[in-house]
């Protein structure tokens, strides 16, 4: 996916949905998605609380990426309804989708600042040139993620962690209220992961609602308000101690997960991390 194709977001420039503040920031009711006669997701129903941070976990092929694309309005649901503040997601410019790094063509010749400016398209429209206030917001967003000093650098020259921070800055420039991050920690070393969590803390302070897909059950349990366990169906959503039970984990991972009882609790080992989704 070239970076410029990310302009083709679920944003309708001529129609912007209003927010019904008495409605959840995100609600799914009986949502299913089918491809070639098979369910990628089946009968999902849940709501998010504005400002919370939720980790979405499950095996490869569980439907995590499909879920994010349904919420963002990139893919249609086969049945059921997705609403953001009470209306369909396609007309909202408050939803930011940060794709997996593997889905982006990092050789595309564009600067860091230009990538972040792409987040302003929904506010500006397709044919209006950005003004000083827009560029000020771009640099403020880069400053939040600690990347303002690299604004002129080509995006492909950055490390994986820096690239993730740039895409988060793009979402900030978009003034997103709901951010969907698909495997942002994959392939990052520990310092880069810590950088991402510092950015997440800044997003929390701004009241941004965040959903992150991850394979790391420990990080999900330690770092997020709630966890969502998914394997085509919703197996659990809540605090980790109630969701990561042996029964739920076996239902999600089947024979790919092994639980070992130790003196300090149950150790969970998964062998699904190297499969492709």
N, C-alpha and C positions, 0 to 999 in steps of 0.2 A: 504494500500500500504506500504509494508516494505520499509525502507529507501534505502536498497541496490537495489531495483528495479528501483530507480530513476537513476541508472547508464544507464538503457536502454533508453537513450534519443535519439532524432532524429539526431544522429551524425553518419556519415559514416566515419569510421577511415581511410579507404583507399581512400576516395575521399572528398576533401574539396572544396566547391564552392568559387570562387574568388568574390571579391566585385567590382561591376561596380559603381564607385563613382559618376557617373553622373545620377544614378538611385536612387529613394527614398529608405530609409532604409527599409521601409515596404510599400507594395502596394497590395491591394486586388481589383480584377476586376470581378464583377459578380459572387461572390462566394456563393454557396449554400451547405448546408449539410442536408441530409435526413436520418432518422432512421425509420425503419418499416413503410415506406410509408409516413411519416410526416416530414415536414420541421422543423429542429432545427434552421437553419439560411437560409435566402433567399435573394439572389441577393445583396450581400454586395459589395460595391465599395468605397474605400477610400485610402488615402496615409498619412503616418506620416512623420514629419520633424525630422531629426536626432537631438537628444539631448532634445526633448520636453518630457513633462510628461503629460499623458492623463489618465483621469478617465473614466472607462466604467461603466455605471449605467443602471439599468433596473430591472424589477421585477424578482422574482425567475422563472426559466424556460425560461428566455429571450434568452439564448444562450451564455452567457458571458464565461462560462468555455469551451464550444464548440469552440468559437472563438479563445481562447488562444491555445487550442490543435491543431486547424488547422494551426495557425501561427507557432507553434513550430514544426509542422510536425508529431505530434503524431497521428492525425487523417487525413485521406484524404478528400478532398472536393468532393462533388458529382458533382459539375460543377464549372466553373470559375477557376481563377488562383490566387495563393498567391505567391508573390515574395519578397525576401529579397535582397536588393542591386542588383536586376535584375535577380535572379535565384531562383530555388525552395528551400524551407526552409530546406528540409531533409539533405542537405549536408553542412549546416552551423553549425559551432561550436560557433558562436557569439550570439546565442539565448539561454537565460536562462529562464526556466519555474519554477516558485515557486508555488507549488500546495497549495490547501487549507489544513490547518492543520488537518482537519478531515480525509483526505485521506492518512495520513502517520501513520505507526505503530511506535509510539514513544518508545515502549518497546524494539525495536531492539537494541542489545548490541553493540553500536558503540560510539566512543568518538566524541566530538565536532570537533576536528581537523580532524578526519577521514571523517566526513560528508563533511567538506569543501574541503578536498583533492579529493573527488569524482568529484568536478568540474574540476579537471585537466585531467580526463580520455580522453576527446576529444583531448587534446594536446599531451598526452603521448602515446596513444594507449592502448590496453587492456593488453599487456604483458610486458610493460616496467615499471620498478619500479621508483617511484618518487625520484628525486635527491634533493640536498640541495636547489637549486633555487626554486624548486616546494614547498618545505616546507617553505622557506622564504616567498613565495607569499601567502601561506595559512595563516601564522601568520600576514602578512601585511593586508590581507583581514579581518581577525578577529579584528585587531586593528582598522580598519576603522569603524566597527560596534560596537566597545567597548566591545568585547568579548574575547580578547586574554588571559585574566587572567583565563578563564574557558575552555581553549583548551583541557584539559585532562578529563573534566567532561563528564559523559554519557549524551547523548542528551535528554533522557527521564526525567532526573532530573531537567531540566530547566523549567522556566516559559514559558507561551505562547509567550510573547514578546521576550524573549531571543531566543526561537526556531526560530521565524521569522527572527531575526537578523542573526542567524547562516546560514539560507538558503540564505539570501542575501549575506553573506560572501562567500558562495559556488559559487554564481553567479559571484562575483568579482574574485574569484580564477579562474573561467572559462574564465575570461577576456571577459565577455559578453558585447556586444554593444546594445543589445535589451533585456530588462528584462520584463517578463510577470508575474505579481503577482496577484494570484487569491484569493481575499478576505483576504488580509494580516492583516486587522484591526479587523476582526470579533472576538469577545470574549476578546479583549484586553481592559484594563482599560485606563483611559486618560493618565497617565504618560507613559505607554507602547506605546500608539499610538504616543505620542510626540517623543519618541525614534525613532520610524519608520520614522517619518517625518524628523528628523535630519539626518538619514541615507539617505533618499531621497535627501536631500540638498547636501550631499556628492556625491551622484551619479550624480546630476546635474552638479557639478563642474568637474566631470570626463567626461562629455559629453555622459553619458549613456542614451539611450532612454528608457522610462518606460511607461508601460500600467498597470494600477491597476484596478481590478474589485472591486466595493464597492457598498453598499446599501445606504450610507450616502450622500444625495444630497447636504447638507450644506458643508461638507468637500470637496466634489468634486468641488463645485463652488468656495470655498475659496482657495484651495491648489494647483490646477492644471492649466496648461496652456490652455488646452482644455478639454471639456467633450464630451463623446460619449453616446448618449441615444439609447438604443437597446431594441427591443422586437421582436426577430427573424429577423426583418428588421431594417435597420439603419434609425432612426427617426431624428437624428440630430448629427452633429459633428462641434464643434466650441466653441466660448466663451460662458460661462454659460448664460449670459443674452439673447443670441439668441437661445439657445437650450432649456433651461428650461422655455418654454412658456406654458401657460395653454393648448393650443391645443396639443403641443407635449407630455406633461405630461399625459393628458387624453388618448392620443393614446397609450402611453406606459403602463399605469397602469390601465386604464379603471375604473371600479367601486371600485378598491382598493385604490384610491387616493381621498383625499378630500381637496379642496382649500377654505380657509377662508380669506376674505378680512379684513385687519386691517388698522389702521391709518398709519402704516409704510410700508405697502405693502401686498403681498399675502403670507399667511402661507400655506405650503403644508404638509399634513399629509398622511402617507402611512401605511396600515395595512398588508403589505406583508412580514415584516421582519422575521416572525416566521415560514413561510412556508418552506418546503424542496425543493431543486432544483433537 
